[in-house]
Amino acid sequence: MAKEADEEPTGDDMEAVTAAVLTASRVLVAISARSLAAAEDKVTLPQFRMLLVVGQDETKLVTLADKLGVNPSTAMRMAGRLAVAGLLKREVNPQNRRETLLRLTDNGRRIVEEVTSRRKEEIAAILTRMPASQRQALITAMREFNDAASEPPARIAFPLGWPGPSS
């Protein structure tokens, strides 16, 4: 049976929910792309993602590769390029000399902060155009969505960033 054109979809209408989430994902991807545009001469999107993950805490190369879903040799090449650019620092782990530890340099941290700040500003501008009650409902819905996806909460410093530790 077809729905009436003016009938409001319910939460059980998987097609309507999926379409709404896909539309929101396009908005968020566009915001991410625009926020990274100013840093594009310095880093690519995959490199920025690496900086985000490393920025959460000092990271082992193997752990980073796992979090990014790439093999360790790919992560090593990406980290090497970021190190040459002065955005990432590689060190031998003093507790295990076979491991490489990665951390952001001041320049790497500055890029992450600038891009994240632009992203926050653009998202906040959209959210201010929503009624407060709908923003509260969005918090609840997004927490449930993230939980269902097994995505840990973003720390305040990296809203809508890629994987990081729980707060």
C-alpha positions in Angstrom: 0.0 0.0 0.0 1.5 3.4 -1.0 1.8 6.1 1.6 -0.1 9.3 1.3 2.1 12.2 0.2 1.4 14.3 3.3 1.8 11.3 5.7 4.8 11.8 8.1 7.2 8.8 8.0 7.7 7.0 11.3 10.9 5.6 12.9 9.9 2.2 11.6 10.0 3.4 8.0 13.5 2.2 7.2 13.5 3.7 3.8 12.7 7.2 5.2 15.2 6.8 8.0 17.9 5.6 5.6 17.2 8.5 3.2 17.4 11.0 6.1 20.7 9.6 7.3 22.2 9.5 3.8 21.2 13.2 3.3 22.8 14.1 6.6 25.9 12.2 5.7 26.2 14.3 2.5 25.9 17.5 4.5 28.6 16.3 6.9 30.9 15.1 4.1 30.5 18.5 2.5 31.3 20.3 5.8 34.4 18.1 6.2 35.6 18.8 2.7 35.1 22.6 3.1 36.8 22.6 6.5 39.8 20.7 5.1 40.1 22.9 1.9 42.3 25.5 3.6 44.7 22.8 4.7 44.6 20.9 1.4 47.9 22.3 0.3 49.4 20.7 3.4 47.5 17.4 3.9 45.1 15.2 2.0 42.0 13.8 3.6 43.6 10.4 4.4 46.6 12.2 6.0 44.2 14.5 8.0 42.4 11.4 9.2 45.8 10.0 10.4 46.6 13.3 12.2 43.2 13.1 13.9 43.9 9.5 15.2 47.4 10.3 16.3 46.2 13.5 17.9 44.1 11.5 20.4 47.2 10.1 22.1 50.7 9.0 21.3 50.1 6.0 19.0 52.0 2.9 17.9 52.3 2.5 14.2 50.6 -0.9 14.2 47.7 0.4 16.3 47.4 3.4 14.0 47.2 1.1 10.9 44.5 -0.9 12.6 42.4 2.1 13.5 42.7 3.5 10.0 42.0 0.1 8.4 45.2 0.0 6.4 48.2 -2.3 6.4 51.2 -1.2 8.5 53.4 -0.5 5.4 50.8 1.9 4.1 50.6 3.6 7.5 54.4 3.8 7.6 54.5 5.5 4.2 51.8 8.0 5.2 53.5 8.7 8.5 56.8 9.2 6.7 55.3 11.8 4.4 53.7 13.6 7.4 57.0 13.5 9.3 58.9 15.0 6.3 56.2 17.7 6.2 56.9 18.4 9.9 53.4 17.4 11.1 54.2 14.1 12.8 57.1 12.9 14.9 58.2 9.3 14.8 60.2 7.8 17.7 61.4 4.4 18.6 59.5 3.1 21.6 62.0 3.0 24.5 60.1 0.0 26.1 60.1 -2.0 22.8 62.7 -0.9 20.2 60.8 -2.8 17.5 57.9 -0.4 17.8 57.5 3.1 16.3 55.6 5.7 18.4 53.9 8.6 16.6 52.8 11.9 17.9 51.8 15.3 16.5 54.2 18.1 16.2 53.0 21.6 17.1 52.3 22.2 13.4 50.3 19.0 13.1 48.3 19.9 16.2 47.6 23.4 14.7 46.3 22.0 11.5 44.0 19.6 13.4 42.7 22.4 15.6 42.1 24.8 12.7 40.2 22.3 10.5 38.2 21.0 13.5 37.4 24.6 14.5 36.1 25.4 11.0 34.0 22.2 11.1 32.6 23.0 14.5 31.6 26.6 13.4 29.8 25.4 10.3 27.9 22.6 12.2 27.0 25.1 14.9 25.6 27.5 12.3 23.4 24.8 11.0 22.3 23.7 14.5 21.3 27.2 15.5 18.7 27.2 12.7 17.0 24.2 14.4 14.6 24.6 17.4 16.2 23.7 20.7 13.8 20.8 21.2 15.0 19.3 17.9 18.6 19.8 18.8 18.0 17.8 22.0 16.3 15.1 20.0 19.3 15.1 17.6 21.7 14.5 20.5 19.7 11.5 21.6 19.3 10.1 18.1 23.0 10.6 17.2 24.1 8.9 20.5 21.9 5.9 19.7 23.2 5.8 16.1 26.8 6.0 17.2 26.2 3.3 19.8 24.6 1.0 17.2 27.7 1.6 15.0 30.0 0.9 18.0 31.6 4.3 17.5 33.2 5.6 20.7 32.2 9.2 21.6 34.3 12.0 20.2 36.3 14.0 22.7 35.4 17.7 22.9 38.7 18.5 21.1 37.7 16.4 18.0 34.0 16.6 17.4 32.8 14.6 14.5 36.4 13.4 14.0 37.5 9.8 13.3 38.0 7.1 15.9 39.4 8.0 19.3 39.2 6.8 22.9 36.0 7.1 24.9 35.7 10.2 27.0 
